[in-house]
Amino acid sequence: MNQNDILSHNKGVHSEEVHFNIFFLYVLFKICKEVTRRCVPCLPESLNLHKEQQRSNKPGEVQMFSQSELRTIEQSLLATRVGSIAELSDLVSRAMHHLQPLSAKQHSNSTPMHQKQGSIYWEPEALYTLCYFMHYPQMEWENPNVEPSKVTLQTERPFIVLPPLMEWIRVALAHAGHRRSFSIDSDDVRQAARLLLPGVDCEPRQLKIDDCFCASRKLDAVATEAKFKQDLGFRMLTCGRTDLVKQAISLLGPDGINSMSEQGMTPLMYACVKGDEAMVQMLLDAGADLNAEVVSTPHKYPSVHPETRHWTALTFAVLHGHIPVVQLLLDAGAKVEGSLEHGEENYSETPLQLAAAAGNFELVSLLLERGADPMIGTMYRNGISMTPQGDMNSFSQAAAHGHRNVFRKLLAQPEKEKSDILSLEEILAEGTDLADGAPAPLCASRNSKARLKALKEAMYHSAEHGYVDVTIDIRSIGVPWTLHTWLESLRTAFQQHRRPLIQCLLKEFKSIQEEEYTEELITQGLPLMIEILKASKNEVISQQLAAIFTHCYGPYPIPKLVEIKRKQTSRLDPHFLNNKEMSDVTFLVEGRPFYAHRVLLYTASPRFKALLSSKPASDSSFIEISYVKYPIFQLIMQYLYYGGAESLLIKNNEIMELLSAAKFFQLEALQRHCEIICAKSINTDNCVDIYNHAKFLGVTELASFCEGYFLKNMMVLIENEAFKQLLYDKNGDSPGQNVLQDLQRTLAARIQSIHLSSSKGSIV
């Protein structure tokens, strides 16, 4: 948070200047529309000065532009690149020559003024700065310190699309107007670059007395005179001469030494910004108000920056790190919490918060010594809703900026005792009835709960900004993890390749309450942990991740496979099984005949129907089955003739082949029966083989059961070489098979059903 970060250039500009800016936005919109329509960069017809010139045929009316100037106006306004400072100076002069008369026409309701008095000019430094952002690529030495040196074509800034000159002028003019200045300086151009070029690193404008007290072009004579007097008074107070204080006070107006500028700031605040200890002492001796606040009234003080509202002189001194000035103000009786009043909601940063955010250990120590409370938070609101958007205290500020030493200093500060009166928020948070509770225990409990809440907020901000060491420090003092802070910390540790820290964080997962399990665990947590498992070859990390997956899968049993109860459409007496005398179709399996009946097989499955359709009843030849062993085919027929699997005696070494045969002959009920037998017989030795077979056959239910078995027993399986090869071998038997992805999907569905569905824990 920096008071110098002045981005809202349209704030505080008079209504005529707002119209001026809106006019230029309208011009840009029309240009973009025309470019899109015609694919030729030009000004819109509504702003075509050639037509305007043709309509100006009234007697005595002076033509605004010559024909030669009119032909170059579009080129000037739409230029995005220049080759030299001379070219840029010429383009800017043409553009300003065109734009300023147009803006004067837009300001018809303003105070009449001479044309020359209203003109704005560009300082030479501003043109050089603009040239820096707009010049063409050039030939430069690649590295003059390396032999042989090479000359290459260098692009100064990697911006694919640059704004046109008109945009540069519009934004720079707005910044100059914000300062009430008649000239555009280099800083105006840099502030325009901060808005027009994404990612450009330009320093925010520094506060200057000269920028804030120039006479406005829009005021009448009396108001302008008062402005000049106030300007002179401020200058006299900042020159350091004590013999001019009396005269300066007489010039400032009825408020005297505590008069405020258009930015809502007093001379003492500007002195604190500058850090001149002697000047501050002089103003204090003259009676300056230590605790005067920056006002929040936009009408009387149009240039007040929203971030500085309610700041005091101490706040400005702390913001700029002027320790002697801070000491002087505190010794003189300045409020250590700034403008904060006891019991009120706070919407501006306290001095301690700013010092903590800046990481100034000495200032933090000084403010704490003078009684600053690190527990005070600042409520943030957006520009639309009046609902508070967050609460940042000094702990959060230090943690969000990664200042470990400052954070530890704040932690070492003893807790302040609160009054015995509870707020409604505290009562609801504690679940305490108004009539209950002794004062002393409630007081201690309330302090500890408030501190825990503050530290949780700080933990969140440190994790969110990637300061995992600060997060671990907060965790070490007993602050519980939330799922989000744990995931962000783990992500940062993984990106920084910090293996010991990853192990420490994985060990902490089980301390997260299951109530914290949210959709984020599925969408962010599981992919991150799977990625760590892929990348890490460390056995400890693999074991820890296996334990986490097993823990997330939960204590509930793996969902069972259910038998398919399908009634046979036709059935024959088992006596007809493989009976040559009464059969009408013969299969040849491993060179041995097997006799069957068409009436039964034709309706058994689509596969048998297709086989029998290829051989008419009059054809007495065999139907050869070359891909199934004879005992397996015999079990298939026995299942069909007996009308179920109850009578089947399936050996352990036959179950996989029978499953394959049932899948091939499209016998779903028999296939499911085989899957159930596999699920019942699964163990750590055969689970990988069963899974590979199920994936090869495309038996999704059995594969899902195996994945559940993997997750439930992963701590044991992670030591199994076959299982590790299944996880990590990219050139396995099943091309394209991604076991880790399948495990992630199965675990996500399990977490969803146990922790996130309306019927939690319903899996059996």
PyMOL commands that set and color helices and strands:
alter all, ss='L'
color gray80, all
select helices_A, chain A and resi 15-38+45-47+49-55+67-78+85-106+115-118+124-134+165-178+186-196+209-212+221-238+242-252+256-258+267-274+277-285+306-308+313-319+323-331+351-358+361-369+394-400+404-411+424-430+439-464+468-476+483-495+499-507+509-511+514-516+519-535+539-553+574-576+598-601+606-613+630-642+652-664+668-681+687-697+700-712+714-717+721-728+739-756
alter helices_A, ss='H'
color red, helices_A
select strands_A, chain A and resi 121-122+138-141+151-154+183-184+377-381+388-393+585-589+592-596+623-625
alter strands_A, ss='S'
color yellow, strands_A
deselect
rebuild
show_as cartoon
